[in-house]
Amino acid sequence: MKLVRYGKVGKEMPGLIDADGKLRDLSDHVSDIAGDTLSDKVLAKLRKLDPASLPLVKGKQRMAACVGNIGKFLCIGLNYSDHAAETGAAIPEHPILFMKATSAVVGANDDVVLPRKSKSSDWEVELGVVIGKKCKYVSKADALKYVAGYCVSNDVSERHFQTQLTGQWTKGKSCDTFGPIGPWLVTRDEIKDSQNLNMTLDVNGKRRQTGNTSTMIFTVAEIIEHLSQLMTLYPGDVISTGTPPGVAMGMKPKPKYLKVGDRMDVWIEGLGTQTQNVKMDK
């Protein structure tokens, strides 16, 4: 299934995309695509519905963040060997973890708004993983059973804030609008191998990133195993699993960071496409 949240900010409704690409309303069956509605039991009930029996949503709709009420937005840094190389970083021994504030989360096609004084904002196409049930001390062998589904994530990053303002990476990762996720949440049964998904990111129609999740240093299962030893993961928590090479920070001889008027097109095989226009905060 392709589950979505649609509508104006603060008034999002649950829905799904049918086989013909049409948006269907799910509000008679679930209150939101979030938390306990992501359990295997609820998802199984939704699968049994005949999409044609659901109300058709007419008109162009805003695709909101595909998960609501996110408790934790966990991110893994330097998780592609070729990305680590382009930034001059060593291959990590363990997954590098940082947090992105949930206030950064926006819809897949919402504007990305650069914060005041931003001069080094960057793009990062990433595979997003959404947890479907409470998860603690799980093994790698069982880890994927705790996944509700997958989505496209753009880990937008202000590099000066991230690396030059004394502190942790979170400073450069948590700016408002720096966490587009969606356009939809694809349930795990539809993704046969999360470690073999092609991914791309274009800026103004020019290809900047090309990658495949097969080159992750730590797999999705290994990431979940590791994180679950450190903290309890809850339904609706989101993990952004790292980015392939091609970010602005790695450009030689000089980075070309995002500027007002730029457009990002972010795609992952089987998970859809995001499009964001870049603006500046007033």
Protein Blocks (a to p, Z undefined) as FASTA:
>chain_A
ZZddedjehiaccddddfkopacdfklmbgbdchjllpmklmmmmmmpcfklpccdedjd
ddddfbghifbdcddehkbfklmmmnopacdfbdcdddddfklpccfkbccdddehiabb
ccddddddddfbdcehiafklmmmmpnbdcdddddddfklmmmmgcdfklmmmgghiacg
djbdcdfklmmblklcccdddeehiafbdcdfklpfbdfklmmmmmmmmpccdehiacde
bjaehifklpcfbdcdddehiacddddehiapcdddddddZZ
